[in-house]
Amino acid sequence: MKRFSLILEFARHNASSSVASAVRASVCLLVGFTVSAAMAQDSAWPQRAVKVVVPYAAGGSSDTLGRLVAVGLTESLKQPFVIENKGGAGGMIGSQQVSKSAPDGYNLVISGVASHVIGPSENPKTYDPIKDFTHIAMLGGPPIVLAVNAQLPVTDLKSFMAYAKANPVSWGSPGKGTHGYLIGEAFEVMSKTPMQHVAYKGGSPAVADTIAGHIPALFTTLSTASAQIQAGKLRALAITSSKRMPEFPNVPTFAEQGYPKLVALTWFSLSGPPGMPAPVVDKLNKEVRKIMQSQIAKDTLAKQSMETFDWDSARFTQYVGEELKQWAPMIKTVKPEN
């Protein structure tokens, strides 16, 4: 485009009006051809393998959803979508890598609340979770559950709070900076319930110690604790979903028990670098939504106790902004210790 501008400038100063008009017409044809070629290239995307960075270790909810989507996109778009696990810093290392890649649709990331709400709110100099990404599609995620050892003499949230105020109570989380930690700290502040936090390196060790009686309670994703809740080893007292989960109809939400601000999902999504072509974004959004509505996806989501939403990219981008607005002030209040 710079070359075309130079041609026009030359014509304006060094040629007759008829020649300049002819040059301008030629430039317009060239520009139109270039734009048409670019649009055709975007519509033909993908023409080679696409890398999907999962910015966490293999085996978690983000990895499960990432692989589900990658398999579906490989089948529907006839090019390999290859998962690359690149963990660290609560998902921010892998996310930052993708944010700096070319916006051609060949580098994507499984984004989420940890990497695009919690992390940037704690470390705003790392990247802007809105401006430095193209948000493509919401995948879904599990709510956070407050669960206790089944032998603890409490049956609901109210009796748990009374017990915690009368006895020293510690609670576990998957680690400082995680969504479970944030919700647990927020609950402490909102309910004015004195408790001692114990950080674990993941939700599974916290679940194991709660079952063993080393700690009486924990805040973690429902998907992490669901098997032990169903087995009767843990008792679920409240979840952060907007409504009760079909798999756990007897577990009330925090909202219906007087805490309407404790509505949250540990959501995961698909994003890319800023400035991705609209046709590529639209194609990805359309295909991902088809995948997430498929029976295999519904079965996987049910096993993982996940909610999902059939949103276009604009609605999903709006949601990321809403999450930042809601949680950033609280995240700064309960910022993890270094």
C-alpha positions in Angstrom: 0.0 0.0 0.0 2.9 2.3 0.7 4.2 1.7 -2.9 0.8 2.6 -4.3 0.8 5.9 -2.4 4.2 6.8 -3.8 2.9 6.1 -7.3 0.0 8.5 -6.7 2.3 11.1 -5.3 4.6 10.9 -8.4 1.6 11.1 -10.7 0.3 14.2 -8.9 3.5 16.2 -9.3 5.0 14.9 -12.6 2.3 14.0 -15.0 -0.7 15.5 -16.8 -4.1 15.1 -15.3 -5.1 12.4 -17.8 -2.0 10.4 -17.0 -2.6 10.9 -13.2 -6.1 9.7 -13.6 -5.0 6.6 -15.4 -2.4 5.9 -12.7 -5.0 6.4 -10.0 -7.4 4.0 -11.8 -4.6 1.4 -12.1 -3.8 1.8 -8.4 -7.5 1.3 -7.5 -7.5 -1.9 -9.6 -4.4 -3.1 -7.9 -5.7 -2.3 -4.4 -9.0 -4.1 -5.2 -7.1 -7.1 -6.5 -5.0 -7.2 -3.3 -8.0 -6.9 -1.0 -9.9 -9.6 -3.0 -6.9 -11.9 -2.9 -6.6 -11.4 0.9 -10.3 -12.1 1.4 -9.9 -15.3 -0.8 -7.0 -16.4 1.3 -8.9 -15.8 4.5 -11.8 -17.8 3.2 -9.5 -20.7 2.2 -8.0 -20.8 5.7 -6.6 -23.1 7.1 -4.1 -24.3 4.5 -1.7 -25.9 6.9 -1.5 -27.1 10.5 -2.8 -24.8 13.3 -1.1 -24.8 16.7 -3.4 -24.6 19.8 -1.5 -23.7 22.9 -2.9 -25.0 26.2 -1.1 -22.8 28.7 -1.4 -25.4 31.5 -0.1 -29.0 32.1 -1.8 -31.9 30.4 -4.7 -33.6 32.1 -6.8 -30.6 33.5 -10.1 -29.1 32.3 -8.4 -26.8 29.9 -6.5 -29.6 28.3 -9.6 -31.7 28.0 -11.6 -28.9 26.3 -8.6 -28.0 24.1 -8.2 -31.5 22.8 -12.0 -31.9 22.3 -12.0 -28.7 20.2 -8.8 -29.6 18.3 -10.1 -33.0 17.3 -13.4 -31.5 16.2 -11.7 -28.7 14.2 -9.3 -31.2 12.6 -12.3 -33.2 11.3 -14.4 -30.3 10.1 -11.6 -28.1 8.6 -9.5 -30.9 7.1 -6.2 -29.6 8.6 -4.4 -30.7 11.8 -5.0 -28.7 14.9 -2.1 -29.6 17.1 -2.1 -29.1 20.9 1.0 -27.8 22.6 1.0 -27.7 26.4 3.0 -24.7 27.7 2.3 -24.2 31.3 3.5 -21.6 33.8 2.4 -18.4 35.6 -1.3 -19.4 35.8 -1.6 -19.7 32.0 0.1 -16.3 31.3 3.3 -17.6 29.7 1.6 -19.6 26.9 -1.0 -16.8 26.4 1.6 -14.1 26.1 3.5 -16.2 23.5 0.3 -16.4 21.3 -0.5 -12.7 21.8 2.8 -11.9 20.1 2.4 -14.3 17.2 1.2 -13.4 13.7 -2.5 -12.8 13.4 -3.0 -15.3 10.6 -5.1 -17.9 12.4 -2.3 -20.4 12.8 -1.5 -19.7 16.5 -4.4 -20.0 19.0 -4.6 -20.4 22.7 -7.0 -21.9 25.2 -7.7 -18.8 27.2 -9.7 -18.6 30.4 -10.5 -16.8 33.7 -7.1 -17.6 35.2 -5.1 -16.3 32.2 -7.4 -13.4 31.1 -9.0 -12.2 34.3 -7.1 -13.2 37.5 -3.5 -13.1 36.1 -3.7 -9.7 34.2 -5.5 -8.1 37.2 -2.6 -9.1 39.4 0.1 -8.3 36.9 -1.3 -5.7 34.5 2.1 -5.0 32.9 2.2 -8.5 31.3 -0.6 -7.9 28.7 -4.0 -6.4 28.2 -6.5 -9.2 28.2 -8.8 -7.4 25.7 -6.5 -5.4 23.4 -3.7 -8.0 23.1 -6.1 -10.8 22.0 -8.8 -11.7 19.6 -11.4 -13.6 21.6 -13.0 -16.2 19.4 -15.4 -18.6 21.2 -16.5 -19.6 24.7 -16.0 -23.3 25.5 -17.4 -23.5 29.0 -16.2 -24.5 32.5 -17.1 -25.8 35.9 -18.3 -23.8 38.9 -16.4 -23.6 42.1 -17.7 -25.8 45.0 -17.3 -25.4 48.7 -17.0 -29.0 50.0 -16.3 -30.4 53.4 -15.3 -33.7 54.9 -18.4 -35.9 55.0 -17.8 -36.5 58.8 -17.8 -32.7 59.6 -21.0 -31.9 61.7 -22.4 -29.5 59.2 -25.1 -30.0 56.6 -25.4 -26.6 54.9 -23.7 -23.3 54.4 -25.3 -21.7 57.4 -24.2 -24.4 59.8 -20.7 -24.4 58.3 -20.3 -20.7 59.0 -21.5 -21.2 62.6 -19.0 -24.1 63.0 -16.2 -22.0 61.5 -16.9 -19.2 63.9 -16.8 -21.6 66.9 -13.9 -23.7 65.8 -10.5 -23.1 64.1 -11.2 -24.0 60.5 -8.8 -24.3 57.6 -9.7 -24.6 53.9 -7.7 -25.8 51.0 -7.5 -24.5 47.4 -5.6 -25.6 44.2 -3.1 -22.7 45.1 -2.8 -19.0 45.5 -3.9 -17.2 42.4 -6.3 -19.9 41.3 -10.1 -19.4 40.9 -10.7 -21.6 43.9 -8.5 -19.5 46.1 -10.2 -16.3 44.9 -13.7 -17.6 45.6 -12.7 -18.9 49.0 -11.1 -15.5 50.0 -14.1 -13.7 48.6 -16.5 -15.9 50.7 -14.4 -15.2 53.8 -14.7 -11.4 53.3 -18.4 -11.4 52.3 -19.5 -13.8 55.1 -17.1 -12.5 57.7 -16.2 -16.1 58.5 -12.7 -16.4 60.0 -10.8 -19.3 58.3 -7.2 -20.2 57.5 -6.2 -20.8 53.9 -3.9 -23.8 53.0 -2.5 -23.7 49.4 -2.0 -26.9 47.5 -0.3 -27.6 44.2 -3.6 -28.5 42.4 -7.1 -29.4 43.3 -6.6 -33.1 43.6 -4.2 -33.0 46.6 -6.6 -30.6 48.4 -9.4 -33.1 47.8 -7.3 -35.9 49.2 -6.4 -34.0 52.3 -10.0 -33.0 52.9 -11.1 -36.6 52.6 -8.3 -37.7 55.0 -9.4 -35.1 57.5 -6.2 -33.1 57.4 -8.3 -30.0 56.5 -12.1 -29.8 57.0 -13.0 -27.9 53.8 -11.9 -26.8 50.4 -12.8 -24.6 47.5 -12.1 -26.1 44.1 -13.7 -26.8 40.7 -16.8 -29.0 40.9 -15.3 -31.2 38.2 -12.3 -31.9 40.5 -14.4 -32.9 43.5 -17.5 -34.4 41.8 -16.5 -38.1 42.0 -15.8 -37.8 45.8 -19.0 -35.9 46.3 -21.0 -38.6 44.5 -19.1 -41.3 46.5 -20.2 -39.6 49.8 -16.7 -38.8 50.9 -17.2 -35.1 50.5 -20.3 -33.0 51.2 -21.0 -30.2 48.8 -22.4 -27.1 50.6 -22.6 -24.5 47.8 -21.6 -23.9 44.1 -20.9 -20.7 42.2 -23.0 -21.5 39.1 -25.9 -19.3 38.2 -28.3 -22.2 38.8 -28.2 -25.7 40.2 -26.3 -28.2 38.2 -28.3 -31.1 36.7 -25.8 -33.7 38.0 -26.1 -32.2 41.6 -29.7 -31.0 41.9 -29.5 -31.0 45.8 -26.5 -28.7 45.9 -27.6 -25.1 46.2 -25.9 -22.1 44.7 -24.2 -19.4 46.8 -26.6 -16.9 45.2 -29.7 -18.7 46.5 -28.1 -18.7 50.0 -27.6 -15.0 50.2 -24.4 -14.4 48.2 -25.4 -13.2 44.7 -21.9 -11.9 43.9 -20.5 -15.4 44.2 -21.6 -16.4 40.7 -18.6 -17.5 38.6 -17.3 -20.3 36.4 -13.7 -21.4 35.9 -14.3 -20.9 32.2 -12.1 -21.7 29.3 -12.2 -20.4 25.8 -10.5 -20.1 22.4 -8.5 -16.9 21.6 -5.8 -15.7 19.3 -3.5 -12.8 18.7 -4.9 -9.3 18.1 -6.0 -8.4 14.6 -7.1 -11.7 13.3 -9.1 -11.5 10.0 -12.8 -11.4 10.6 -13.6 -14.3 8.2 -11.2 -16.6 10.1 -12.7 -15.6 13.4 -16.2 -16.1 12.2 -15.3 -19.5 10.7 -13.7 -20.7 13.9 -16.5 -19.4 16.1 -19.1 -21.2 13.9 -17.2 -24.5 13.9 -16.4 -24.4 17.7 -20.1 -23.7 18.5 -21.0 -26.8 16.4 -18.5 -28.9 18.2 -19.7 -27.7 21.7 -23.3 -28.6 20.8 -22.4 -32.1 19.6 -23.4 -35.1 21.6 -19.8 -36.1 22.4 -19.1 -32.6 23.7 -22.3 -32.7 25.8 -21.3 -36.0 27.3 -17.8 -34.7 28.1 -19.1 -31.5 29.7 -21.6 -33.5 31.8 -18.8 -35.7 33.1 -16.7 -32.6 33.9 -19.7 -30.8 35.5 -19.3 -27.9 33.1 -21.6 -25.2 31.7 -21.3 -23.8 28.2 -22.8 -21.0 26.2 -23.6 -20.6 22.5 -22.2 -17.2 21.9 -20.7 -15.4 18.9 -17.3 -13.8 19.2 -18.6 -10.3 20.0 -20.7 -11.6 22.9 -17.8 -13.6 24.2 -15.5 -10.6 24.1 -18.1 -8.6 25.9 -18.2 -11.3 28.6 -14.4 -11.1 29.1 -14.8 -7.4 29.8 -17.7 -8.0 32.2 -15.6 -10.6 34.1 -12.7 -8.1 34.4 -15.1 -5.4 35.7 -16.6 -7.7 38.3 -13.6 -9.5 39.6 -10.6 -7.2 39.1 -11.4 -5.0 42.2 -11.8 -8.1 44.4 -8.7 -9.7 43.0 -6.6 -6.7 44.0 -8.2 -6.8 47.5 -7.3 -10.5 48.0 -4.1 -10.4 45.9 -2.0 -13.5 46.6 1.2 -13.2 48.6 4.5 -13.4 46.7 
